[in-house]
């Protein structure tokens, strides 16, 4: 209150007295009259007459403007104090380990103060914290991408320097020719592998580009293998998204690519009894690799994992289906059992060369499983049942008896 009174006095001195001096007013006011008159003019201005008068309404306007300025300054002081208190509160929450953004603007701070409850304030701060975190992650990814690009450019420059050496260039050229020769032989004598290119309608543009990128990787792995497949691109229509992306990747090499691309269905090219459609949704599990069969891989990358699409297509065409024995050899942790096309190519090439499932399934990403199965499946099921009984809270005696029975059965079987 004292600060407000002092401010009022200052405003009165700065506004009313100059106004009075301008009109020849000194100190004598007549409260009963509507106007104010002055007795004599000031010492400096002798020309002013005592009959000069001031309108009271104008004087009231000046006083009101002064009061308004006072209220505005008081409200500004209050607002500054609340903002400072809010900043201190946020600093305390940050030290306590809560999800609080590091940098907060004044507008965001005002919105935080205007929140109706503490839970609303916490939610708003969490939103700002996540927003700041996403920005940091995006910035970090951009920096990493830039660094990766710089490294790739450095590697390309190193490769260009190496290519100047005639011996290295000759060796790379001869290796490329040898790979092309093996693929050309496989087109005549090798086992066929089909990529079904009929899923363009089931995918977005981004998914189609990812599919083509994986097929390009698969084709390069196949070309560099010791015993490559003869790759068929079936149901590949003219001017389709698949073909446009292939041309974008291969450019002039697309016409010289050692694969068979056709718009015909694989049932029109091969006999049905030789075709096996590989799909993760198949109830039949693949036991061994058959060198006389022709395996079909659905050329589809679906982020939303549309289950049953390839299985339904194989059933409509009356084809045999098979799934990889992932649960038999791997301790599958979580997620769908769909693999990328280049991973499938690695697995099939390894099976073709060695016939060893453990070597082939090493190309399955380690994030999807906890390792290979060392025990038989029925023993694993018994251990899992024991774990479940422990979780249910049964008595230890019952569990020991059950374990003793299982152990005695194992001894008799041996």
C-alpha positions, 0 to 999 in steps of 0.5 A: 500500500505504501508503494502505491501511495508513493506512486500516486503522489509522483503521478499527481506531481508529474501530471496535475501540477504541470497542468495547473501551472499551464493554466495559471493555477497555484494552490487555492482550490474552490471545492464548491464550484464546478470550476477552479480559479487562480488568485494570481499568476505565478512569479515567472508569468505576470501576464496571467489573470486571476479569471483563468479557469480550468475544467474539472472534467479534464482534471478528472481525466488526468487523475484517472489516467494516473490511476490506470498507470498505477494499476498497470504497474502493480499488475506488472509487478504481480505478474513478474513475481508469479513468473519468478515463483513459477520458474523457481518451482520448475527448477525445484522439480527439475532437481527432483528428477521430474520430466521438466523441459530445460528451456521454457519461454514466457508464453509457455510459463504463462500457460503453465500458471493458467492451468486449472490444476496440478495434474494439468500442470504436470501433463503440460510440462510432460508435453513440453518435455517430450516435445523438447526430447523429440527435437533433440533426437531429430537434431542428433539424427540429423548430425549422425546422418551428416557424419555418416554421409561424410564417412561415405564420401570419404570411403568413396574418395578412398575407393576412387584412389584405389581404383587408380591402381590398375591391379585392384581395378582389374581384380574387381572387374574380373570378380564381377565377370565371374559372378555374372558368369555364375548367374548366367549358368544358374539361369540355364541349370540352376534352381529357380526362386520366385518373387511375387510382385502382385502386392502393390495395391496392399502397400503404400508408396514408401512400403513399395520403395522399401520392398524394392530396396530389399529385393535389390539387396537380395539380388546382389547377395544372390549374384555374389554367392557360390551357387546362385538362384535363377531369380524370377520377378513374376506379376511385374506389370509395365509402368508399375511402381515396382518397375519404376523403382527398379529402374531408379535403382539399376538405371541403365543396368536394368535391361542387362540384369541377369534375372527373368522379369515377366508379367505372367503369374508363376502358375503359368510359368511353372507346374503347381506341384513344384511350387511352395509359397513361403509365408509366416502364416502357414500352418505347415513348418518347413523341415528340410530344403528341397532342391527340386522345388521352386520357392515363392517369396511374397514381395511385400513390406507391411509396417502394420503387419497384415497377417494372412495376405500371402497365405490367402493368395496361395490358397486361392491359387491352390499352392502348397505353403510352408513357414520357417521353423523359427520356434523349433530352433530359436527362443523367440522372444516377441514380435511377428515372425516376418523377416525381410526379403534380404534375410530370407535370401540369406537363409535360403542360400545358406540352406541350399549350400549347407542344409544346416538350419542353425547356420541359416537362422543366424541371419535372423536379427538377434533382437527378435530371439534370445538364442538357439534352443539347446534342449528338445521342445518337450523338455522346455515345455516341462520347465515352463510349466514348472515356472508357471506353477511357481508363479501361481503360488503352489506349494513347494512339496507339490513342485518337488514331487512333480520334478521327481516324477519327471526326473525318474521318467527321464532315468527310465527312458535312458 
